[in-house]
Amino acid sequence: MLCEECQMRPATIHITKIVNNEKFQVHLCEVCAKQKHISLPTGFSVLGFDDAGFSVGKLLSSFFEPTEQSLTNAMDNAKCSRCGLSFDNFIQTGRFGCSQCYNTFKDQMNPLLRRIHGKTYHVGKVPRRTGGQLRIQHEINRLKGELQEAVNAEEYERAAVIRDKIKQLEQSKNAENKDKDTE
């Protein structure tokens, strides 16, 4: 995309302004933005974030609201048993030290993930060749919900059919696990 002002250089600064539910966009190159005295917020460079004002810790800490539970967890300041990383260190760096950190800090991460993504589990697409187990598990979970609804509605014949589907899926899932173990 070219700069809207000079039509020569690529637009590297994109400004969006919303006024009365109307969206206005301006796309400028760095030179034209300087001529118009448009400055970038502290911590931003044309290519992304510079080290001056941006830190992953600041970004992550903005998602955490001090609730009673998070204050208790912060006071405990649990550390990962494998790598020794504390949750405060994770907030500062934005990176876990090892795979065990995901389990260690699960209670602190769930509210964050729920706030950012709306769910605490993956609901998107899964590759066909590698996602068979996950697709089966999602189907089992969906059917368990349907089973509960059928039982609550006292539709026992429908519930029996759903129960049989769940058993069949669990057997196929277990068979796939055994096949993978023998390879």
N, C-alpha and C positions, 0 to 999 in steps of 0.2 A: 504494500500500500504506500503510495506516495504522499508526501506532505501536502496538505490542502492549501498552504500558503504559497510555497515556491514551486510546487509541482516538479521538483528536481530530485530531492533527496528522499530516502525512505522515512516514513513516519515512525518515530520511535517513542513518541509521547502521545498517549491517547487519553483525552479528558472527556469524561461523561458527566453531564449535569442534568439533574431532574428537577424541573420546576412545574408545579401544578400538574403532576402526572404526565408531563411531556418530557421526552428524553432528547437532549441535545448532545451531539458528539463532535469533538474536534480532534483531528489527527495531525500532529506537527512533527517536524524534524527538530533535532536539538538546537540547531542554529536559529530557526524561526521562533522557537519557544523562548530562547534567550532574548531575541529582539523584542518580543512581546512582554518581556519581563515576567514570564511564567517560570516559577521556580519549583523544583521538586521538593516534596516533604523531606525533612531530615531523615537520613537513613536509606534513601532510595538513590540509585544511580540509573542511568539510561538502560543498562543491561540487566538490571535486577536490583538486588539488595547489595549495598556496600557494608563494610564492617562497622561503620561509624555508629549507626543508630539502630541497627536491626539485630535481634538475636532470637533464635528459636524459643529460648526460654521466655522472653517477653510475650511472644505470640501464644505459646502454650498457657502461660499463667493468666492471660486474658480470658481463656475459656473456663478457668476454674473459679467458681464462686465460693467464698468461704462459708461452707455449711457446717453444721455441728459435726457431721461425720468426717468431713475433710479436715476440720481442725483437729479432731481426735487422731486421725491418721497422720497428720503433719507432726503432731506431738510425739507419736510413736516413732516416726521416721524410720520405718522398716527398711532393711537392706536386703538385697538379693543374696541368697545363701551361696550362690555359685560365684558371682563376680564382685559382690560387695557394693554395688551401685545403690545409692539411696534415691528415694523419690525426688528429693530436692535437687540432686545432681541431674536426674532425668529432666526435670523442669528447666534447668539451666542450659543443658546441652541439646535437649530434644531427641536424644538417642538412648536406646537401651543398651546395656553392656553385653547381654547374652540372651539366649532364648528363654531362660528361666525367669527373666525379668517380667515377661508377659504374665506369668502365673503369679509372681510375687506381688505385682502392682495391679492385679486384676480389679480389685475393689475400687481403686482410685481411677482407673482408666474407663470403666463402664460408664460413669456419668459423662465423661468427656466425649467418648465415642457416641453416646446417645444424643448429646447436644449437637455434635458436628454432623453425624450421618443419619440420625433418626432411629437407628437400630444398633444393636451391639453384635450383630452377626451379619455375614455376607448375604445379600439378597440379589446380587447382580448375576450376570451371565457366567457360566462355567464352561471351560473348554470340553468338548464332547469326549475326546480321547482320554482325558485325565480326570474328569469330574463325575464319573459314574457313581462312585460311592456317595458323593455329596448330593447328587440329584436324587438318589434312592432315599437318603436320609431326609431330605426336604419333603419328599413325597410321603414318607412314613409320618413325619411330624404333621403334615397337612391332614392326612387320613386320621390320625389320632384326634385332631380337633373335630373332624367330621363325626368320628365315633362318639365323642363326648356329646355332641349336639344331638345325635340320633338317640342316645340313651336318655338324655334329658327330655326329649320329645316322646319318649316311650315308643320309638320305632325300632323294635328289637330285631325284626327281620333284616332291616337295612343295616343295623348295627352289626349283625352277624356277618353279612357280606363284607362290610368294611373291615371287620376283625380278620376275616380270612385273607383279604388283600394285604393287610399289614403283615400277617404271618408269612405270606408268600414273598413279600418284599424283603423281610428280615432274613428269610432263608437264602434268597438270591444274594443278598449283601454278605452273609456269612460265607457262602460258597465262593464269592469273589475274593474275600479275605484269605480263604484257604488256598485258592489258586495263586495268589500273590506270595503267600508264605512258602509255597513249594518251588517257586522260581528262583 
